[in-house]
Amino acid sequence: MALQRQAASVKQSDPNISLAEIVNICREKNGHTSLMFASLLDKN
């Protein structure tokens, strides 16, 4: 998953992608980060 996030970051910095693609990548990355923190904090 870390490699996928790195690849997404590289794609995100590509000057040839659209704003919509950048927004989509940001949302996906933030969603995965939120899930990771939620799973780390979940004591059940």
mmCIF file as gemmi writes it, N, C-alpha and C atoms, coordinates in Angstrom:
data_model
loop_
_atom_site.group_PDB
_atom_site.id
_atom_site.type_symbol
_atom_site.label_atom_id
_atom_site.label_alt_id
_atom_site.label_comp_id
_atom_site.label_asym_id
_atom_site.label_entity_id
_atom_site.label_seq_id
_atom_site.pdbx_PDB_ins_code
_atom_site.Cartn_x
_atom_site.Cartn_y
_atom_site.Cartn_z
_atom_site.occupancy
_atom_site.B_iso_or_equiv
_atom_site.pdbx_formal_charge
_atom_site.auth_seq_id
_atom_site.auth_asym_id
_atom_site.pdbx_PDB_model_num
ATOM 1 N N . MET Axp A 1 ? 0.831 -1.19 0 1 0 ? 1 A 1
ATOM 2 C CA . MET Axp A 1 ? 0 0 0 1 0 ? 1 A 1
ATOM 3 C C . MET Axp A 1 ? 0.875 1.253 0 1 0 ? 1 A 1
ATOM 4 N N . ALA Axp A 2 ? 1.996 1.205 0.698 1 0 ? 2 A 1
ATOM 5 C CA . ALA Axp A 2 ? 2.889 2.368 0.722 1 0 ? 2 A 1
ATOM 6 C C . ALA Axp A 2 ? 3.381 2.706 -0.681 1 0 ? 2 A 1
ATOM 7 N N . LEU Axp A 3 ? 3.683 1.668 -1.464 1 0 ? 3 A 1
ATOM 8 C CA . LEU Axp A 3 ? 4.138 1.911 -2.841 1 0 ? 3 A 1
ATOM 9 C C . LEU Axp A 3 ? 3.035 2.53 -3.689 1 0 ? 3 A 1
ATOM 10 N N . GLN Axp A 4 ? 1.802 2.1 -3.46 1 0 ? 4 A 1
ATOM 11 C CA . GLN Axp A 4 ? 0.677 2.679 -4.192 1 0 ? 4 A 1
ATOM 12 C C . GLN Axp A 4 ? 0.516 4.16 -3.86 1 0 ? 4 A 1
ATOM 13 N N . ARG Axp A 5 ? 0.681 4.504 -2.581 1 0 ? 5 A 1
ATOM 14 C CA . ARG Axp A 5 ? 0.559 5.907 -2.165 1 0 ? 5 A 1
ATOM 15 C C . ARG Axp A 5 ? 1.687 6.74 -2.774 1 0 ? 5 A 1
ATOM 16 N N . GLN Axp A 6 ? 2.884 6.156 -2.841 1 0 ? 6 A 1
ATOM 17 C CA . GLN Axp A 6 ? 4.002 6.872 -3.444 1 0 ? 6 A 1
ATOM 18 C C . GLN Axp A 6 ? 3.74 7.096 -4.93 1 0 ? 6 A 1
ATOM 19 N N . ALA Axp A 7 ? 3.232 6.077 -5.61 1 0 ? 7 A 1
ATOM 20 C CA . ALA Axp A 7 ? 2.921 6.211 -7.033 1 0 ? 7 A 1
ATOM 21 C C . ALA Axp A 7 ? 1.848 7.27 -7.243 1 0 ? 7 A 1
ATOM 22 N N . ALA Axp A 8 ? 0.859 7.298 -6.354 1 0 ? 8 A 1
ATOM 23 C CA . ALA Axp A 8 ? -0.2 8.304 -6.46 1 0 ? 8 A 1
ATOM 24 C C . ALA Axp A 8 ? 0.376 9.703 -6.261 1 0 ? 8 A 1
ATOM 25 N N . SER Axp A 9 ? 1.312 9.847 -5.34 1 0 ? 9 A 1
ATOM 26 C CA . SER Axp A 9 ? 1.934 11.145 -5.111 1 0 ? 9 A 1
ATOM 27 C C . SER Axp A 9 ? 2.72 11.61 -6.327 1 0 ? 9 A 1
ATOM 28 N N . VAL Axp A 10 ? 3.405 10.684 -6.982 1 0 ? 10 A 1
ATOM 29 C CA . VAL Axp A 10 ? 4.149 11.029 -8.197 1 0 ? 10 A 1
ATOM 30 C C . VAL Axp A 10 ? 3.176 11.471 -9.279 1 0 ? 10 A 1
ATOM 31 N N . LYS Axp A 11 ? 2.098 10.719 -9.44 1 0 ? 11 A 1
ATOM 32 C CA . LYS Axp A 11 ? 1.1 11.072 -10.46 1 0 ? 11 A 1
ATOM 33 C C . LYS Axp A 11 ? 0.46 12.419 -10.136 1 0 ? 11 A 1
ATOM 34 N N . GLN Axp A 12 ? 0.243 12.667 -8.856 1 0 ? 12 A 1
ATOM 35 C CA . GLN Axp A 12 ? -0.395 13.904 -8.421 1 0 ? 12 A 1
ATOM 36 C C . GLN Axp A 12 ? 0.446 15.124 -8.794 1 0 ? 12 A 1
ATOM 37 N N . SER Axp A 13 ? 1.743 14.974 -8.827 1 0 ? 13 A 1
ATOM 38 C CA . SER Axp A 13 ? 2.607 16.11 -9.142 1 0 ? 13 A 1
ATOM 39 C C . SER Axp A 13 ? 2.857 16.275 -10.65 1 0 ? 13 A 1
ATOM 40 N N . ASP Axp A 14 ? 2.283 15.385 -11.453 1 0 ? 14 A 1
ATOM 41 C CA . ASP Axp A 14 ? 2.426 15.463 -12.91 1 0 ? 14 A 1
ATOM 42 C C . ASP Axp A 14 ? 1.676 16.691 -13.428 1 0 ? 14 A 1
ATOM 43 N N . PRO Axp A 15 ? 2.347 17.607 -14.108 1 0 ? 15 A 1
ATOM 44 C CA . PRO Axp A 15 ? 1.677 18.825 -14.576 1 0 ? 15 A 1
ATOM 45 C C . PRO Axp A 15 ? 0.631 18.573 -15.671 1 0 ? 15 A 1
ATOM 46 N N . ASN Axp A 16 ? 0.584 17.368 -16.213 1 0 ? 16 A 1
ATOM 47 C CA . ASN Axp A 16 ? -0.341 17.076 -17.309 1 0 ? 16 A 1
ATOM 48 C C . ASN Axp A 16 ? -1.662 16.459 -16.87 1 0 ? 16 A 1
ATOM 49 N N . ILE Axp A 17 ? -1.87 16.24 -15.563 1 0 ? 17 A 1
ATOM 50 C CA . ILE Axp A 17 ? -3.152 15.668 -15.148 1 0 ? 17 A 1
ATOM 51 C C . ILE Axp A 17 ? -4.122 16.793 -14.801 1 0 ? 17 A 1
ATOM 52 N N . SER Axp A 18 ? -5.39 16.456 -14.831 1 0 ? 18 A 1
ATOM 53 C CA . SER Axp A 18 ? -6.419 17.464 -14.597 1 0 ? 18 A 1
ATOM 54 C C . SER Axp A 18 ? -6.613 17.726 -13.104 1 0 ? 18 A 1
ATOM 55 N N . LEU Axp A 19 ? -7.252 18.848 -12.821 1 0 ? 19 A 1
ATOM 56 C CA . LEU Axp A 19 ? -7.565 19.192 -11.441 1 0 ? 19 A 1
ATOM 57 C C . LEU Axp A 19 ? -8.462 18.121 -10.813 1 0 ? 19 A 1
ATOM 58 N N . ALA Axp A 20 ? -9.408 17.589 -11.574 1 0 ? 20 A 1
ATOM 59 C CA . ALA Axp A 20 ? -10.301 16.548 -11.068 1 0 ? 20 A 1
ATOM 60 C C . ALA Axp A 20 ? -9.513 15.316 -10.646 1 0 ? 20 A 1
ATOM 61 N N . GLU Axp A 21 ? -8.491 14.941 -11.431 1 0 ? 21 A 1
ATOM 62 C CA . GLU Axp A 21 ? -7.658 13.79 -11.072 1 0 ? 21 A 1
ATOM 63 C C . GLU Axp A 21 ? -6.866 14.063 -9.797 1 0 ? 21 A 1
ATOM 64 N N . ILE Axp A 22 ? -6.362 15.275 -9.641 1 0 ? 22 A 1
ATOM 65 C CA . ILE Axp A 22 ? -5.627 15.645 -8.432 1 0 ? 22 A 1
ATOM 66 C C . ILE Axp A 22 ? -6.54 15.558 -7.217 1 0 ? 22 A 1
ATOM 67 N N . VAL Axp A 23 ? -7.741 16.097 -7.335 1 0 ? 23 A 1
ATOM 68 C CA . VAL Axp A 23 ? -8.704 16.059 -6.237 1 0 ? 23 A 1
ATOM 69 C C . VAL Axp A 23 ? -9.044 14.616 -5.886 1 0 ? 23 A 1
ATOM 70 N N . ASN Axp A 24 ? -9.247 13.775 -6.892 1 0 ? 24 A 1
ATOM 71 C CA . ASN Axp A 24 ? -9.575 12.375 -6.662 1 0 ? 24 A 1
ATOM 72 C C . ASN Axp A 24 ? -8.446 11.664 -5.917 1 0 ? 24 A 1
ATOM 73 N N . ILE Axp A 25 ? -7.209 11.913 -6.316 1 0 ? 25 A 1
ATOM 74 C CA . ILE Axp A 25 ? -6.058 11.3 -5.656 1 0 ? 25 A 1
ATOM 75 C C . ILE Axp A 25 ? -5.992 11.767 -4.193 1 0 ? 25 A 1
ATOM 76 N N . CYS Axp A 26 ? -6.188 13.056 -3.957 1 0 ? 26 A 1
ATOM 77 C CA . CYS Axp A 26 ? -6.156 13.59 -2.592 1 0 ? 26 A 1
ATOM 78 C C . CYS Axp A 26 ? -7.222 12.93 -1.722 1 0 ? 26 A 1
ATOM 79 N N . ARG Axp A 27 ? -8.416 12.805 -2.262 1 0 ? 27 A 1
ATOM 80 C CA . ARG Axp A 27 ? -9.507 12.184 -1.493 1 0 ? 27 A 1
ATOM 81 C C . ARG Axp A 27 ? -9.188 10.725 -1.177 1 0 ? 27 A 1
ATOM 82 N N . GLU Axp A 28 ? -8.651 10.018 -2.156 1 0 ? 28 A 1
ATOM 83 C CA . GLU Axp A 28 ? -8.317 8.612 -1.942 1 0 ? 28 A 1
ATOM 84 C C . GLU Axp A 28 ? -7.22 8.471 -0.893 1 0 ? 28 A 1
ATOM 85 N N . LYS Axp A 29 ? -6.186 9.273 -1 1 0 ? 29 A 1
ATOM 86 C CA . LYS Axp A 29 ? -5.087 9.21 -0.038 1 0 ? 29 A 1
ATOM 87 C C . LYS Axp A 29 ? -5.567 9.56 1.362 1 0 ? 29 A 1
ATOM 88 N N . ASN Axp A 30 ? -6.378 10.597 1.481 1 0 ? 30 A 1
ATOM 89 C CA . ASN Axp A 30 ? -6.884 10.998 2.795 1 0 ? 30 A 1
ATOM 90 C C . ASN Axp A 30 ? -7.815 9.947 3.373 1 0 ? 30 A 1
ATOM 91 N N . GLY Axp A 31 ? -8.594 9.304 2.538 1 0 ? 31 A 1
ATOM 92 C CA . GLY Axp A 31 ? -9.479 8.24 3.011 1 0 ? 31 A 1
ATOM 93 C C . GLY Axp A 31 ? -8.692 7.07 3.581 1 0 ? 31 A 1
ATOM 94 N N . HIS Axp A 32 ? -7.626 6.677 2.904 1 0 ? 32 A 1
ATOM 95 C CA . HIS Axp A 32 ? -6.797 5.584 3.401 1 0 ? 32 A 1
ATOM 96 C C . HIS Axp A 32 ? -6.109 5.97 4.704 1 0 ? 32 A 1
ATOM 97 N N . THR Axp A 33 ? -5.674 7.213 4.807 1 0 ? 33 A 1
ATOM 98 C CA . THR Axp A 33 ? -5.028 7.677 6.036 1 0 ? 33 A 1
ATOM 99 C C . THR Axp A 33 ? -6.017 7.657 7.191 1 0 ? 33 A 1
ATOM 100 N N . SER Axp A 34 ? -7.248 8.108 6.94 1 0 ? 34 A 1
ATOM 101 C CA . SER Axp A 34 ? -8.271 8.097 7.99 1 0 ? 34 A 1
ATOM 102 C C . SER Axp A 34 ? -8.573 6.685 8.457 1 0 ? 34 A 1
ATOM 103 N N . LEU Axp A 35 ? -8.681 5.752 7.521 1 0 ? 35 A 1
ATOM 104 C CA . LEU Axp A 35 ? -8.941 4.358 7.893 1 0 ? 35 A 1
ATOM 105 C C . LEU Axp A 35 ? -7.789 3.775 8.701 1 0 ? 35 A 1
ATOM 106 N N . MET Axp A 36 ? -6.559 4.116 8.327 1 0 ? 36 A 1
ATOM 107 C CA . MET Axp A 36 ? -5.402 3.6 9.047 1 0 ? 36 A 1
ATOM 108 C C . MET Axp A 36 ? -5.42 4.098 10.49 1 0 ? 36 A 1
ATOM 109 N N . PHE Axp A 37 ? -5.649 5.402 10.696 1 0 ? 37 A 1
ATOM 110 C CA . PHE Axp A 37 ? -5.671 5.939 12.047 1 0 ? 37 A 1
ATOM 111 C C . PHE Axp A 37 ? -6.841 5.365 12.845 1 0 ? 37 A 1
ATOM 112 N N . ALA Axp A 38 ? -7.98 5.204 12.218 1 0 ? 38 A 1
ATOM 113 C CA . ALA Axp A 38 ? -9.131 4.624 12.914 1 0 ? 38 A 1
ATOM 114 C C . ALA Axp A 38 ? -8.831 3.204 13.365 1 0 ? 38 A 1
ATOM 115 N N . SER Axp A 39 ? -8.165 2.422 12.523 1 0 ? 39 A 1
ATOM 116 C CA . SER Axp A 39 ? -7.838 1.046 12.904 1 0 ? 39 A 1
ATOM 117 C C . SER Axp A 39 ? -6.797 1.002 14.01 1 0 ? 39 A 1
ATOM 118 N N . LEU Axp A 40 ? -5.879 1.975 14.014 1 0 ? 40 A 1
ATOM 119 C CA . LEU Axp A 40 ? -4.871 2.036 15.074 1 0 ? 40 A 1
ATOM 120 C C . LEU Axp A 40 ? -5.482 2.44 16.416 1 0 ? 40 A 1
ATOM 121 N N . LEU Axp A 41 ? -6.505 3.278 16.365 1 0 ? 41 A 1
ATOM 122 C CA . LEU Axp A 41 ? -7.131 3.762 17.6 1 0 ? 41 A 1
ATOM 123 C C . LEU Axp A 41 ? -8.23 2.844 18.106 1 0 ? 41 A 1
ATOM 124 N N . ASP Axp A 42 ? -8.725 1.958 17.268 1 0 ? 42 A 1
ATOM 125 C CA . ASP Axp A 42 ? -9.804 1.049 17.661 1 0 ? 42 A 1
ATOM 126 C C . ASP Axp A 42 ? -9.258 -0.015 18.599 1 0 ? 42 A 1
ATOM 127 N N . LYS Axp A 43 ? -9.777 -0.034 19.825 1 0 ? 43 A 1
ATOM 128 C CA . LYS Axp A 43 ? -9.262 -0.99 20.818 1 0 ? 43 A 1
ATOM 129 C C . LYS Axp A 43 ? -10.04 -2.304 20.838 1 0 ? 43 A 1
ATOM 130 N N . ASN Axp A 44 ? -11.099 -2.384 20.041 1 0 ? 44 A 1
ATOM 131 C CA . ASN Axp A 44 ? -11.896 -3.632 20.022 1 0 ? 44 A 1
ATOM 132 C C . ASN Axp A 44 ? -11.325 -4.617 19.052 1 0 ? 44 A 1
